[in-house]
Amino acid sequence: MSSDMQSPASFHVPDPVLDREIRMQTERRESLLSPLAARSSGAVRRHARKPEDIRTPYSRDADRIIHTRAYTRYIDKTQVFYLVENDHITHRVIHVQLVSKVARTIGRCLRLNEDLIEAIALGHDIGHIPYGHFGETCLSELCEKNGIGKFSHNVQSVRFLDRIEDCDLTLQVLDGVLCHNGEADDVRIRPEPCDSFDAFDRKVAESANKERIRSPATLEGCAVKFADTIAYIGRDLQDAREIGLIGDDTPVPDSCGEVLGRDNGRIIDTLIHDLLENSDAEEAGYISYSPEVEKALIDLRAFSRRHIYDNPALTTERDKIRKMFATLFSAYLDDLEKDRRTAKIFTDFIDSGPVSRTYLDSAKPQELVRDFIAGMTDRYFAKRFEECVIPRRIDGKFNFPGARD
C-alpha cells in the first residue's frame, strides 16, 4: 500500500491527547465571551446518538444543517420577487448568508458565541416555501381546511431539522430557529429561558397555533432575530430598484432616510451600529435599538409594504398561485389515498432516503402533503403543477408494457 493510500479505519481513530488539547483551547476561547453568552458545555441534544467530537456542538450543528437536503433547496427559493426572472436579485440562499454575516458581526462585537449564531442563521429559513410569504398564506389556508392547523415557516424549519431529516440538533439552535421571526415592532428583546426539550416542544406548539410570539432562549438567538431584519430591509429596496419596481421618483420617506440612510449599505451600517450602542450583553442581557432608529425602521417597513410587497405588479398573479397550491395539495392527497407508488410524493419525498422513519410512521396524509409542498423550490413546484394540469403527450408511439392489452 502506498504512503498516501491508507486503510479506511485509519481515518477514524481519534487521538485522545489531541482531542483533549483542542477542547481545552475551545474552553479557553469561550472563557473570553460575555458572561451571558451560550457555552458549549450547556448544549443539549434530544438524542445525543453520537459522542461530541473536536468541533463545538454548535459548529457541528452548522455542519449538519449544511448537509441536509432542505438546506440544498435554498438555492432555488425566492425571497420576495418570486415571479421575476433576474439573476441579480436576492434568493433565499443569499439572504441566509447575509443574516449569518450580520449576526456574527453583532455577536463578535458583543462577545457572543459565533458558532451558535452561525448555526441558527443557516437553518432559520429552511421552512420557507415556494412563492415566499404569499405561498405561506396559501398553504396555511389549505392546512387549516384539512384539519392540521396553521402553517408557519419558522415551525416548519424546526420540523424539517428536528423531525423530517432528524438532525439531532441542540436545543439552543432549534430554539433560535423557531424564534427568529416576529421582529416587527420589537425595540428590545430579552432571552426567555427554555431549559428542556419538553419546554421546547410546548414552545413549538404555541408557535404553531400562533398563540404568541416568544423570544429566543439565548442572546445569540436574539442577535439572529435582529439580523434577519437588517439583512432584508435595505436589500429589498436594492432589489426593487434593480427590477424597476421603484425608482428615484419614489424615494424612501425623510423619516427613514435621514435616520437610517437611503441605500442598503448605509441602512445596514446604521442598524448594526445602533444595535451595538444600545444593547447590553454583559449584565442586563438584552439586544435593542434606540427608539429613534426603531421608529424609522417601522416607517421603512410600512413604505416597503406599500411600494414593494403589496405592489400590484407583484400581486396580480396571486389568484393563480392560490389555485396552484390547492391543485397540488388535492392531487398529492389523492396519490396517498390511492397508494400510487410512482407518484412524486413517494419517489421524491417518502421513499427518497433521508426522511426519518419515525416521522413517516407518525405523520398524517395531510401532514405528508404539507411537508412535501413546503420543501419544494419555486421551479420544482411549477413543474409539478404543469404535470397535474397539462396532459402528457406521447412521442411517436406507445412503447410501454401493456399499451396494446
N, C-alpha and C positions, 0 to 999 in steps of 0.2 A: 504494500500500500504506500503510495507516495505521501510526502510530508504534508501536502495540502488536502489530502483525502482522508479524513478521519471517520471513524465509525459514528453513526448517529448518536449512540449512547454518550459519547464524549462531550456532546454539546449540552447535556442536561445534568451534569454532575456539579452541584454547587460547591463553592469554596467557602466553608463556614467562616474563616478568618476574614476573607474579603467582604462577605455579606455583612458581617458584624461591623467592619470599618465603615462601610457605606451607610449603614443605618445610623451609626454614631454621627457621621457627617450630616445626615438629614436632621437628626435631633439638634445638633449644634446650630444648623441653619435656621430651623424653626424656633429656636430659643430667641432669635432676634426679632421675631414677629411681635405684633401688638399682643398684649395680654389677653385681648378679646378675640383674637384670630383663631380659626379652627386648626387643631393639631392632628397630625396623622394618628397619634395614639388614641384619639377619640373617634376614629372612623368605625362605623358599624355596618356590617353586611347582614342581609336577610338569611343567607345560607352559609356563606364562607366555605364553599366546597373545596377551595384550594388554599394552601398557605400563602401569605403575602411574600413577595419577592423583593428585590433591591429597589424597585420603584416605590414611591409613596402610594398609599391606597388610592388617592385622588388622581395621581398621574396614571395609575393602572386603569382607573375608570375612564379617563380620557381616551386611552388606547382602545379599550373595549368599545366605546361609543363609535370611534372612527371606523372600526372593523365591522360594524353592523351593516346589514343591507339597508336599513332605514336611513342611516347617515349617507350612504351612497346616493340615495334618491334625492338628496338636497339639490343635486346638480341640475335637475330639470323641474324644480318647483319655483314658480314665480313669486315675487314679493308683493307688488302692488299692481303692476301693469300686465295682467295676465293675458290680454288679447293683442299685445303689441309685439311685432317682430323687430327687435333691435338688440344687437349683441352687446350694446354698451350700457344697458340698464341693469339694475340690481336683481339678481336671482337670490333665492334663499341661501344658497351656499356662500355667496359673498356677504350677505347680511350676517350670517353666523360668524364668519371670520372677523368682521368688523366689531361685533359685540364682544368677541373674545379679546381682541386687541384693546378696545376701550376699557373693558372691565379689568384686564390685567394691568393697564396703566394706572387706573384708580387704585387697585389693590396694592401695587408696588409702592405707591406714594403713602398709602395708609397702613402699610406693613401688614397686609392680609395674606392669606395663603393662595398664591397664584395657581398652584396645581388644582385646588378645589374650584377656583374661579374658571379656569380653562375648561374643566370637565362639565360644569354647569352650562357654560356658554355654548359649548359644542353640541350639547344634547337638547338645548331648551326649545328648539323649534321643530324637532323631528316629527311632532304630531300635526304639523300644518298639512293641509290637504290641497288638491287641485283648485285653482282659481281663488287662492288667498282667503281673506276673511269672508267674502261673499259665499265662497264654496262651503265654509264652515257653517254659515247660516242655513244653507240648503240642506246640508247633511244633518244638522241638528233638528230641523223640521221633520225629516224622514225618520230619525231615531225616535223622536217623541211619538210620532204617528204609529210606529211599530213597537211601542211599549218598552223601550230600553233607555229612556231618559234623554236628557240634553247631551249635545256633543260640545266638547271644549278641547281646543288643540293642546292646551297645557296638560290636561288629564290624559289625552291621547299620547303625548310624548312619554309620560310615565308608563302608560300601558305598553307601548312598543318596547321600552327598555327593560321594564320590570317583569312583564308577563309574556308578551308575544315572542320576543327574542331572548328573554330571561338572561340578562347580562350579569345579574347578581351585583349591581352597583351599590355603593354605600348609601346609607340613609341620607347623608348630608348632600350628596349630589342629586339624588332623586327629589329631595325636598326643594332644592334650589330650582330644578327644572319645573316642578309643579307650580311654584310661586313666582315665576318670572314675569307674569303679565299682570294686568290690572293696575298699572302705574299711573293712570291718567291724572289724578289730582293729588297725588302724594307729595307733600312738601318734605316730610321726614319719615323715614322707615326705621323701626327698631326690630331686631330679630325676635321671633316668638319661639320659645323652646319647643323642640319635638324630639324626645329622647328615646323613642322606641318605634318599632315598625307597627305595633298596634296603634299608637298615636298617629303615625303617618298614614295608615290605611283609613283612619277616621277622617283625617285631613283631606285625603283624596276624595272620599265620599262627599264631604262638604263641598269641595270644589266642583265635583261632577254635577251636583244638584244646584250649583251656583248660589249656595246659601249665603256665603260671604267670602270676600277676598282676604286670604290670610297672608301674613308676612313670612318671609323665609326664616328658617331656624338659625341661620348664620349671617354674619356681616358680609361674607363672601357672596351669599345668595342675594343680599340686598344690593351689593355693588353691581351684580349682573342685571338685576331688575332695572336699575337706573341706566346702565349701559345699553340696554335694549332700546330705550327711547333715544338716547344720544346717537346711537348708530343709525337709526332710521329717519329721524325728524328732518335733518338737513339733507340727507341723501335722497329722500323722496322729492324734495324741491329740485335737487340737481337732476334727477331722472325726469321729472315733469318738464323741465326746461329742455332736456335732451330730446324728448319726443315732440316738443312743441305744444304741450298741453297748456302751459303757462309761459308767458314771456315778460319782457320788460314793461308791458302795459298792465301787468298785474303784479306789482311789487308787493313784498310782504308788508304788513302794516308797520307804521313807525313804532308802535308799542312793542313790536317784536324786534324789528331790525335795529333800532337804536340800543337795545339791551343785549340781544343775542348775536347780532350780525345778520348779514343778508345772503351769505353763501355757506355751503356745507362746512368748509374748513373752519371758518370763523365761529359758526354755531357750535361745532364740536369743541373747539378750544375754549369758548366761553363757558359751556356747560361743565366741562371737566374741571376747569379752574374754580368755578363757583362751588362745585361739589366738594372739592378738596378744602376750600376755605371754610365751609360751613358744616362739615362732618366731624364727628368725634368717635374715632375707633380705638381710643386708648382708655377712656374711663366711662363715659356715659353710654357709649355703644349705639350709635345711630349714623345713618347716611342721610344727608339733607342738602337741598338747595336753599338759597336765600329766598325770602318771599318775593322780592322783585323779579328774580330770574324765573321762579315758578309761575308767576303771573304772566310773564312774557311767553313762557312755554305753553301755557294753557291757551293764550291768544293765537299762538302759531299753530297749535293743533286745530283750533277752530277754523283758521284760514285754510289749512290743508284739507280739512273735511269739506269745505265749500268748493274749493277750486281744484282739488285733486281727487280725493276718494269718492265724492258724490258728483263728480263732473259728468254731465250727460254723455260725453264722448266715451266714458268708461262704463256707464250703467245701461246703455240701450240694449245690450245683448243679455241682460240678466234673466229674462223670462226663458230664453233658450237654455241657459246654463241650468236653471232650476229644473227644467224638463229633462235635461241630460242626466242629472243626479237621480231623478225619480225613475227614469227608464233603466238605468244600470242597477239601482237598488232592487227593483222588481225583478229584473232578469236574473240576478245572482241568487236571490231568494228562491226563484223557480228552479235554478240549476241545483241548489242544495236539496230542495224537496224532491226533485226527480232523480237525484243522485247521478247527475251527468258527470262522470269522472274525467271526461275530456274537456270540460268547461274550464275557462281561465281561472275561476276562483279555486278550483282544485289544482290545476297544473302549475299556476303561478303563485299560489299562496298556501293552501292547506298542505299540499304534497311537495312543497318547494324545498324543504330541508331544514332551515334554521328556526322554523316555528316550533315553539315549545309544545310537547305532547300534553303537558298538564293544562296548558291554555286551551288546546284543541278539544280536550275531553270535557272541559267545563263551559265553553262558550256556547251560547245560543246561536241558532242560524242567523238571526238578525244582527248579532254582535260580530259574527264572522264577516258578514257583508259590510258592516260599518268599517271594520278594521282593514278589509281588503281595499275598499274605496279610499279610505283615509291615507293609505300608504302609496297611492298612485301618484306618479308625476303628471303634470298637465298633459304632456304629449301622449302618454300611455292611456290616460283617461279618455282623451278624444278618440284615440284609435279603437278602444273597446266600445265606445258609443257607436262609432261607424259600423262596427261588426254587428251591433244589435239592430240597426235600422236600415242598413243597406244590404240588399240581397247578395248572396255570394254568387259570383259568376263562374262558369265552367270554361276553362281554357282548352278549346279544341274538341275534346270528347271526354266522356266519363271514363275514368280509369281506376276506380277504386272497387274493392271487393263488394259483391252484392248488387252492383249497379244494374245488372240485367236480370236479376231474380224476379 
